[in-house]
């Protein structure tokens, strides 16, 4: 399968959890893999592709908040999301964490 991602993904550390919300509903889910472009979130009832969600994940350097768009969605499995907005400080924290995970 061709990987069309702009940024490579790395497996997330065991037990990585993030908070996300859409339409006022808040959820906690496990993260399967992540990269600078987005991540894969394990959830039984993911929203459909095209949905925008807010994310919050704790990394060693602090919290990372982002807005993301659902790109792929599979019932009872999860969703692949692409980051669409992230503050510069959040991006720096996330990039530092990714760099640490890639070593």
N, C-alpha and C positions, 0 to 999 in steps of 0.2 A: 504494500500500500504506500503510495506517495504521501509524504508529509509536506503539506503546503504551508506550514507555519513559518512565520517570519523569525520567530525565536524558538530555540530548542526547549523542550520540557524536561524536567527532572522529577523523579519520584519524590513525593513529599515525605518528610519524616513521619514515622509511625505515630499515629495519634494526633496529627495536625487537624485542628477543627477551625472552622470559620463561621461567623455569623453572617447571614444574608437576609435581605428582605425585599419583597415586592408587593405592591398593592396592600401595604399596611400589615402584611403577614410576616412574622419573624421566624427564622429557622436557624438551627445549628446543624452543620453537616461536616463530614470528613472530606479532606482534600486528597485526591488520588495523585495528581501531578501538577506541576506548576512551571511557569516560565514568565519572562517579561511581558509576553503578549496576552497571557491569560492563564486559566487553570481548569482542571476538571473536578467537579464537585459531585460527590456521591449523595444522592437523595432519591427517595422512592417516588416522589411526585414533582419532578422538575417542571418549571413553566415552559411553554412552547418557544421555539426559536423566534428571535426578534424581540423578546421581552427584555426590558432593562431591569437590572437588580443593583442594589447597594451591597457592598461587601465590607466586612471588617475582619481582619485576621491579626492575631498577635504574633509578632516575630521577636527574636531576642532584643532588637534595638527599640522595640515599642510597637504601637499599633499602626496598621496600614489600612487606610480606607480607600475605596475605589468604587467607581461606577462601571458596570460591565453589561455587555449584551450577550444573551444566550445565543450561541451559534448552533449547537447540537443538543438534542434533548431525547433521552430514552427512558420511558416509563420503567420504574422499579430499579433503575441503574444510576442515572445521574445526568449531568449536563456539562458541556464544554462551553466556557464563557470567554469572551474577549474583552480585555480592558478597554474602556472608551474614555475614561477620565480618571486622573489620579494627580493629587497635588505633588509638587516637586519633592517635598520632604518625604512623603509616603513612598514615592518612586525610589528615592535614595535608600530608604530603609529596606524596601523590598529587594532592590538590586543587591544590596550588601548581603542579605540573607541568602539569596540565590547563589551568589558567588561562593559563600561559605558552604552551601550544600553541594556545589559542583566539584569541590576539591576532593 
